[in-house]
């Protein structure tokens, strides 16, 4: 989903249907590449293949597929969230933040984007039968970032660091000691409305809001530090090679430091032994050991892991610096066109894959062939679509709603969504 609703920066609404050897002016194709990897990882998690050509019982799941799932789990969503923060920064001026009337226009457009993403998400839920989509969270995240777009990168990084340490501990306490409040303080026992029917059931709105803020595996508390870090990264001059070298150094340091913290917690602090003892416990309430908060997945849930968000910020910095550098070269732009095209149509692909899995693919479990087929189709179809159109179907729908609801006349600010 293109984080969702990503469209070329500074691109006119109408343009001739041609493929350029140069990227559209103002567009950072490296973001599309990383976003595409994030979407593919999320698709893999939703397929969760248990066999190669056909599904197999869980006990017979190949070790390679199990390793991929443990590696991708939480990490693909983390990259997606980080890119979302960067995209919001670019929508509001990038390295030169907007101010005055232009900032007002940008904030209004972010609000319209959030509303459209919520509507798209409810449609996806209605068609797929799911009761919660990452797009709903994304709409909330846009609203959270709106008042923060004028903060300096240093302030944003400091806030991301503090919240990245505090929020996992908060989630840990809620999950282990919060009882039913961890599920919903407003749970009445009735199944809440989902999809488009939610719009005509306002009595379910408070429970839905609680779910988006604290439910769904604590996705919003986990996402906030990544969103702030992404917003700070998007305020940098990402076209500067000096900035990219610093991104590589800082990203490498973050990854190494977080891995060492997790290793220390698992070994010397005894988290691995404590977790094993917890799994073998048969009596009394099962509480996770406090030392596990310092471990990385799969030893701990990603939202309850202090090192997870900073490590994925480091991974995102490394990937972004690498792709931004590679995609400056025409040869690499041609070679990676399928990947960047998928990133450009990410909203459409995310919505489409959810409906396809639930309504077409049949009941789980699934084979790896399903994931491979969906991925190959997206990689082949996306460049062909962009030969004729500038945006994916859902990307175009969201863009049109934004420019119709909030015209840029008189501000000198062109659409950068």
JONOR-V943723 format. One record per residue. N is the residue number from 1. RES is the residue in one letter. D_LAST is the distance of its C-alpha to the last C-alpha in Angstrom with 1 decimal. Layout:
n=N res=RES d_last=D_LAST
n=N res=RES d_last=D_LAST
//
This chain:
n=1 res=X d_last=13.9
n=2 res=X d_last=11.1
n=3 res=X d_last=10.9
n=4 res=X d_last=10.3
n=5 res=X d_last=7.7
n=6 res=X d_last=6.1
n=7 res=X d_last=5.6
n=8 res=X d_last=7.0
n=9 res=X d_last=6.1
n=10 res=X d_last=8.1
n=11 res=X d_last=9.2
n=12 res=X d_last=11.4
n=13 res=X d_last=11.6
n=14 res=X d_last=15.0
n=15 res=X d_last=16.4
n=16 res=X d_last=19.7
n=17 res=X d_last=19.9
n=18 res=X d_last=20.8
n=19 res=X d_last=20.3
n=20 res=X d_last=19.9
n=21 res=X d_last=22.0
n=22 res=X d_last=19.5
n=23 res=X d_last=15.9
n=24 res=X d_last=13.4
n=25 res=X d_last=13.3
n=26 res=X d_last=11.2
n=27 res=X d_last=10.5
n=28 res=X d_last=12.4
n=29 res=X d_last=14.2
n=30 res=X d_last=16.0
n=31 res=X d_last=13.3
n=32 res=X d_last=13.3
n=33 res=X d_last=17.1
n=34 res=X d_last=17.4
n=35 res=X d_last=15.1
n=36 res=X d_last=17.4
n=37 res=X d_last=20.4
n=38 res=X d_last=19.4
n=39 res=X d_last=18.9
n=40 res=X d_last=22.2
n=41 res=X d_last=23.9
n=42 res=X d_last=22.9
n=43 res=X d_last=24.2
n=44 res=X d_last=27.3
n=45 res=X d_last=27.9
n=46 res=X d_last=27.6
n=47 res=X d_last=30.1
n=48 res=X d_last=32.3
n=49 res=X d_last=34.7
n=50 res=X d_last=38.4
n=51 res=X d_last=39.8
n=52 res=X d_last=39.0
n=53 res=X d_last=39.7
n=54 res=X d_last=40.5
n=55 res=X d_last=40.1
n=56 res=X d_last=42.9
n=57 res=X d_last=44.2
n=58 res=X d_last=42.5
n=59 res=X d_last=45.7
n=60 res=X d_last=45.5
n=61 res=X d_last=41.9
n=62 res=X d_last=41.8
n=63 res=X d_last=41.5
n=64 res=X d_last=38.7
n=65 res=X d_last=36.5
n=66 res=X d_last=37.4
n=67 res=X d_last=36.4
n=68 res=X d_last=33.1
n=69 res=X d_last=32.3
n=70 res=X d_last=33.4
n=71 res=X d_last=31.3
n=72 res=X d_last=28.1
n=73 res=X d_last=28.6
n=74 res=X d_last=26.2
n=75 res=X d_last=25.0
n=76 res=X d_last=22.4
n=77 res=X d_last=20.9
n=78 res=X d_last=21.0
n=79 res=X d_last=19.0
n=80 res=X d_last=16.4
n=81 res=X d_last=16.3
n=82 res=X d_last=16.4
n=83 res=X d_last=13.3
n=84 res=X d_last=11.5
n=85 res=X d_last=12.7
n=86 res=X d_last=11.7
n=87 res=X d_last=8.0
n=88 res=X d_last=8.2
n=89 res=X d_last=10.2
n=90 res=X d_last=7.9
n=91 res=X d_last=5.3
n=92 res=X d_last=8.8
n=93 res=X d_last=10.4
n=94 res=X d_last=11.6
n=95 res=X d_last=15.3
n=96 res=X d_last=15.5
n=97 res=X d_last=14.2
n=98 res=X d_last=13.5
n=99 res=X d_last=16.4
n=100 res=X d_last=18.1
n=101 res=X d_last=16.5
n=102 res=X d_last=13.2
n=103 res=X d_last=13.0
n=104 res=X d_last=14.2
n=105 res=X d_last=11.5
n=106 res=X d_last=8.8
n=107 res=X d_last=11.1
n=108 res=X d_last=11.7
n=109 res=X d_last=8.2
n=110 res=X d_last=8.4
n=111 res=X d_last=11.8
n=112 res=X d_last=11.1
n=113 res=X d_last=8.8
n=114 res=X d_last=11.9
n=115 res=X d_last=14.3
n=116 res=X d_last=13.0
n=117 res=X d_last=13.1
n=118 res=X d_last=16.5
n=119 res=X d_last=17.6
n=120 res=X d_last=16.7
n=121 res=X d_last=18.5
n=122 res=X d_last=21.5
n=123 res=X d_last=21.8
n=124 res=X d_last=21.8
n=125 res=X d_last=24.4
n=126 res=X d_last=26.4
n=127 res=X d_last=26.5
n=128 res=X d_last=27.2
n=129 res=X d_last=29.5
n=130 res=X d_last=27.8
n=131 res=X d_last=27.7
n=132 res=X d_last=24.7
n=133 res=X d_last=21.5
n=134 res=X d_last=19.2
n=135 res=X d_last=16.3
n=136 res=X d_last=18.3
n=137 res=X d_last=18.4
n=138 res=X d_last=14.7
n=139 res=X d_last=14.3
n=140 res=X d_last=16.9
n=141 res=X d_last=15.5
n=142 res=X d_last=12.3
n=143 res=X d_last=14.9
n=144 res=X d_last=17.1
n=145 res=X d_last=14.7
n=146 res=X d_last=13.8
n=147 res=X d_last=17.2
n=148 res=X d_last=17.2
n=149 res=X d_last=14.4
n=150 res=X d_last=17.2
n=151 res=X d_last=19.6
n=152 res=X d_last=20.9
n=153 res=X d_last=20.5
n=154 res=X d_last=24.2
n=155 res=X d_last=24.1
n=156 res=X d_last=21.3
n=157 res=X d_last=23.3
n=158 res=X d_last=26.5
n=159 res=X d_last=25.1
n=160 res=X d_last=23.9
n=161 res=X d_last=27.4
n=162 res=X d_last=29.3
n=163 res=X d_last=27.3
n=164 res=X d_last=27.4
n=165 res=X d_last=31.2
n=166 res=X d_last=31.7
n=167 res=X d_last=29.6
n=168 res=X d_last=31.1
n=169 res=X d_last=34.5
n=170 res=X d_last=33.6
n=171 res=X d_last=32.5
n=172 res=X d_last=35.8
n=173 res=X d_last=37.9
n=174 res=X d_last=36.3
n=175 res=X d_last=36.8
n=176 res=X d_last=40.3
n=177 res=X d_last=41.7
n=178 res=X d_last=39.5
n=179 res=X d_last=41.4
n=180 res=X d_last=40.0
n=181 res=X d_last=37.5
n=182 res=X d_last=35.5
n=183 res=X d_last=35.0
n=184 res=X d_last=34.6
n=185 res=X d_last=36.6
n=186 res=X d_last=36.3
n=187 res=X d_last=37.4
n=188 res=X d_last=39.8
n=189 res=X d_last=40.7
n=190 res=X d_last=39.0
n=191 res=X d_last=36.2
n=192 res=X d_last=33.1
n=193 res=X d_last=31.2
n=194 res=X d_last=28.1
n=195 res=X d_last=25.7
n=196 res=X d_last=25.4
n=197 res=X d_last=28.9
n=198 res=X d_last=27.6
n=199 res=X d_last=26.3
n=200 res=X d_last=29.9
n=201 res=X d_last=31.4
n=202 res=X d_last=30.4
n=203 res=X d_last=33.3
n=204 res=X d_last=31.3
n=205 res=X d_last=28.2
n=206 res=X d_last=29.7
n=207 res=X d_last=30.6
n=208 res=X d_last=27.1
n=209 res=X d_last=25.6
n=210 res=X d_last=28.3
n=211 res=X d_last=27.4
n=212 res=X d_last=23.7
n=213 res=X d_last=24.8
n=214 res=X d_last=27.9
n=215 res=X d_last=28.4
n=216 res=X d_last=27.2
n=217 res=X d_last=28.7
n=218 res=X d_last=27.4
n=219 res=X d_last=23.9
n=220 res=X d_last=22.4
n=221 res=X d_last=25.0
n=222 res=X d_last=24.6
n=223 res=X d_last=20.8
n=224 res=X d_last=20.8
n=225 res=X d_last=22.2
n=226 res=X d_last=19.8
n=227 res=X d_last=16.8
n=228 res=X d_last=18.4
n=229 res=X d_last=19.3
n=230 res=X d_last=15.8
n=231 res=X d_last=14.5
n=232 res=X d_last=17.5
n=233 res=X d_last=17.0
n=234 res=X d_last=13.5
n=235 res=X d_last=15.4
n=236 res=X d_last=17.7
n=237 res=X d_last=17.9
n=238 res=X d_last=17.1
n=239 res=X d_last=18.4
n=240 res=X d_last=21.8
n=241 res=X d_last=24.5
n=242 res=X d_last=26.2
n=243 res=X d_last=23.3
n=244 res=X d_last=23.2
n=245 res=X d_last=27.0
n=246 res=X d_last=26.7
n=247 res=X d_last=24.1
n=248 res=X d_last=26.7
n=249 res=X d_last=29.6
n=250 res=X d_last=27.9
n=251 res=X d_last=26.6
n=252 res=X d_last=30.1
n=253 res=X d_last=31.8
n=254 res=X d_last=29.7
n=255 res=X d_last=30.5
n=256 res=X d_last=34.1
n=257 res=X d_last=34.6
n=258 res=X d_last=33.2
n=259 res=X d_last=35.3
n=260 res=X d_last=38.4
n=261 res=X d_last=37.9
n=262 res=X d_last=37.7
n=263 res=X d_last=40.7
n=264 res=X d_last=42.7
n=265 res=X d_last=42.0
n=266 res=X d_last=43.0
n=267 res=X d_last=46.2
n=268 res=X d_last=47.8
n=269 res=X d_last=46.3
n=270 res=X d_last=47.4
n=271 res=X d_last=44.3
n=272 res=X d_last=44.9
n=273 res=X d_last=48.5
n=274 res=X d_last=47.5
n=275 res=X d_last=44.9
n=276 res=X d_last=47.5
n=277 res=X d_last=50.0
n=278 res=X d_last=47.6
n=279 res=X d_last=47.1
n=280 res=X d_last=50.9
n=281 res=X d_last=51.5
n=282 res=X d_last=53.0
n=283 res=X d_last=53.9
n=284 res=X d_last=52.2
n=285 res=X d_last=48.5
n=286 res=X d_last=46.3
n=287 res=X d_last=44.5
n=288 res=X d_last=42.4
n=289 res=X d_last=43.8
n=290 res=X d_last=42.1
n=291 res=X d_last=42.1
n=292 res=X d_last=39.7
n=293 res=X d_last=36.8
n=294 res=X d_last=36.9
n=295 res=X d_last=36.7
n=296 res=X d_last=33.9
n=297 res=X d_last=33.4
n=298 res=X d_last=35.4
n=299 res=X d_last=37.9
n=300 res=X d_last=35.7
n=301 res=X d_last=32.8
n=302 res=X d_last=29.5
n=303 res=X d_last=28.8
n=304 res=X d_last=32.3
n=305 res=X d_last=32.2
n=306 res=X d_last=31.9
n=307 res=X d_last=31.3
n=308 res=X d_last=28.7
n=309 res=X d_last=25.5
n=310 res=X d_last=26.5
n=311 res=X d_last=27.7
n=312 res=X d_last=24.5
n=313 res=X d_last=22.7
n=314 res=X d_last=25.2
n=315 res=X d_last=24.7
n=316 res=X d_last=20.9
n=317 res=X d_last=21.6
n=318 res=X d_last=24.2
n=319 res=X d_last=22.1
n=320 res=X d_last=19.1
n=321 res=X d_last=21.6
n=322 res=X d_last=23.4
n=323 res=X d_last=20.7
n=324 res=X d_last=19.1
n=325 res=X d_last=22.6
n=326 res=X d_last=23.6
n=327 res=X d_last=20.7
n=328 res=X d_last=21.6
n=329 res=X d_last=24.6
n=330 res=X d_last=24.7
n=331 res=X d_last=27.0
n=332 res=X d_last=24.9
n=333 res=X d_last=21.8
n=334 res=X d_last=24.1
n=335 res=X d_last=25.6
n=336 res=X d_last=22.5
n=337 res=X d_last=20.6
n=338 res=X d_last=21.4
n=339 res=X d_last=19.9
n=340 res=X d_last=16.6
n=341 res=X d_last=16.4
n=342 res=X d_last=17.0
n=343 res=X d_last=14.1
n=344 res=X d_last=11.7
n=345 res=X d_last=13.4
n=346 res=X d_last=13.8
n=347 res=X d_last=13.0
n=348 res=X d_last=15.5
n=349 res=X d_last=18.0
n=350 res=X d_last=18.1
n=351 res=X d_last=18.8
n=352 res=X d_last=21.2
n=353 res=X d_last=23.1
n=354 res=X d_last=23.8
n=355 res=X d_last=25.3
n=356 res=X d_last=27.1
n=357 res=X d_last=28.8
n=358 res=X d_last=30.0
n=359 res=X d_last=31.1
n=360 res=X d_last=32.0
n=361 res=X d_last=32.9
n=362 res=X d_last=35.7
n=363 res=X d_last=36.8
n=364 res=X d_last=36.4
n=365 res=X d_last=37.5
n=366 res=X d_last=35.8
n=367 res=X d_last=36.5
n=368 res=X d_last=34.5
n=369 res=X d_last=34.7
n=370 res=X d_last=32.3
n=371 res=X d_last=29.6
n=372 res=X d_last=30.4
n=373 res=X d_last=30.3
n=374 res=X d_last=26.9
n=375 res=X d_last=25.5
n=376 res=X d_last=27.2
n=377 res=X d_last=26.1
n=378 res=X d_last=22.4
n=379 res=X d_last=23.0
n=380 res=X d_last=24.9
n=381 res=X d_last=22.9
n=382 res=X d_last=19.4
n=383 res=X d_last=20.3
n=384 res=X d_last=22.3
n=385 res=X d_last=19.5
n=386 res=X d_last=17.2
n=387 res=X d_last=20.3
n=388 res=X d_last=20.0
n=389 res=X d_last=16.4
n=390 res=X d_last=13.0
n=391 res=X d_last=11.5
n=392 res=X d_last=13.5
n=393 res=X d_last=15.0
n=394 res=X d_last=13.3
n=395 res=X d_last=9.8
n=396 res=X d_last=10.9
n=397 res=X d_last=12.4
n=398 res=X d_last=9.6
n=399 res=X d_last=7.5
n=400 res=X d_last=10.8
n=401 res=X d_last=11.7
n=402 res=X d_last=8.9
n=403 res=X d_last=9.8
n=404 res=X d_last=13.4
n=405 res=X d_last=13.6
n=406 res=X d_last=12.1
n=407 res=X d_last=12.9
n=408 res=X d_last=12.2
n=409 res=X d_last=15.8
n=410 res=X d_last=18.0
n=411 res=X d_last=15.6
n=412 res=X d_last=15.0
n=413 res=X d_last=11.3
n=414 res=X d_last=9.2
n=415 res=X d_last=5.7
n=416 res=X d_last=3.8
n=417 res=X d_last=0.0
//
